[in-house]
Amino acid sequence: MGHIRKEIAIGFLISLFATACGFFIYLHYISQSDISTTLTQVKEGGVLGTVIALATIPNLFVFFVFLKKKQDYRARGVLIATIMIALLTFILKFV
């Protein structure tokens, strides 16, 4: 049972890392300003939820890599993280 939790946690953490990378890559390409200025503009513009949702696109690649390698529990961790990020996006968008 501990092995399964470890594999799910690894998938979850890799998913968060992929999302963070996607987030910063997206911010880098939409603005000529530095990251902190762009992040402030995104927050003030009310599009933080949208940017986070777009930043999860790398999770799709990670998910299918884990499935292809038959690492189902890691793929499950990616799926859990993606669902949690979707809930966060929903909260940011409608609250």
C-alpha positions as CSV (number, residue, x, y, z in Angstrom):
1,M,0.0,0.0,0.0
2,G,2.9,2.4,0.8
3,H,4.4,1.8,-2.7
4,I,1.1,2.8,-4.4
5,R,0.9,6.0,-2.3
6,K,4.5,6.8,-3.2
7,E,3.8,6.4,-6.9
8,I,0.7,8.5,-6.8
9,A,2.6,11.2,-4.9
10,I,5.4,11.2,-7.5
11,G,2.8,11.7,-10.3
12,F,1.2,14.4,-8.3
13,L,4.5,16.3,-7.7
14,I,5.6,15.9,-11.3
15,S,2.2,17.3,-12.4
16,L,2.6,20.3,-10.2
17,F,6.1,20.9,-11.5
18,A,4.8,20.6,-15.1
19,T,2.0,23.0,-14.4
20,A,4.5,25.5,-12.8
21,C,6.7,25.2,-15.8
22,G,3.8,25.8,-18.2
23,F,2.7,28.8,-16.1
24,F,6.0,30.5,-16.3
25,I,6.6,29.7,-20.0
26,Y,3.1,31.1,-20.8
27,L,3.8,34.3,-18.8
28,H,7.2,34.6,-20.5
29,Y,5.7,34.5,-24.0
30,I,2.6,36.7,-23.4
31,S,4.6,39.7,-22.1
32,Q,7.8,41.6,-22.7
33,S,7.9,42.7,-19.0
34,D,9.5,40.7,-16.2
35,I,7.6,37.9,-14.6
36,S,6.5,39.8,-11.5
37,T,5.0,42.7,-13.5
38,T,3.3,40.2,-15.8
39,L,1.9,38.3,-12.9
40,T,0.5,41.5,-11.4
41,Q,-1.1,42.4,-14.7
42,V,-2.7,38.9,-14.9
43,K,-4.1,39.2,-11.4
44,E,-5.4,42.7,-12.0
45,G,-6.9,41.6,-15.4
46,G,-8.9,38.8,-13.7
47,V,-7.4,36.2,-16.0
48,L,-5.4,34.2,-13.5
49,G,-7.7,31.2,-13.6
50,T,-7.5,31.1,-17.4
51,V,-3.7,31.3,-17.3
52,I,-3.6,28.5,-14.8
53,A,-5.9,26.4,-16.9
54,L,-3.7,26.9,-19.9
55,A,-0.6,26.1,-17.8
56,T,-1.9,22.6,-17.2
57,I,-1.6,21.6,-20.8
58,P,1.9,20.0,-20.2
59,N,0.0,17.6,-17.8
60,L,-1.6,16.0,-20.8
61,F,1.8,15.0,-22.2
62,V,3.0,13.8,-18.7
63,F,-0.2,11.8,-18.3
64,F,0.2,9.9,-21.6
65,V,3.9,9.3,-21.0
66,F,3.1,7.6,-17.7
67,L,0.3,5.5,-19.4
68,K,2.7,4.5,-22.2
69,K,5.3,3.4,-19.7
70,K,2.6,1.4,-17.8
71,Q,3.0,3.6,-14.7
72,D,-0.7,3.8,-14.0
73,Y,-0.4,5.0,-10.4
74,R,1.8,7.9,-11.4
75,A,-0.7,8.8,-14.1
76,R,-3.4,8.7,-11.4
77,G,-1.4,11.2,-9.4
78,V,-1.2,13.5,-12.5
79,L,-5.0,13.1,-12.9
80,I,-5.6,14.0,-9.2
81,A,-3.4,17.1,-9.5
82,T,-5.1,18.2,-12.7
83,I,-8.5,17.9,-11.1
84,M,-7.4,19.9,-8.1
85,I,-6.0,22.6,-10.4
86,A,-9.3,22.6,-12.3
87,L,-11.2,23.1,-9.0
88,L,-8.8,26.0,-8.1
89,T,-9.4,27.5,-11.6
90,F,-13.2,27.2,-11.0
91,I,-12.9,28.9,-7.6
92,L,-10.7,31.8,-9.1
93,K,-13.1,32.2,-12.0
94,F,-16.4,32.3,-10.1
95,V,-15.6,33.5,-6.6
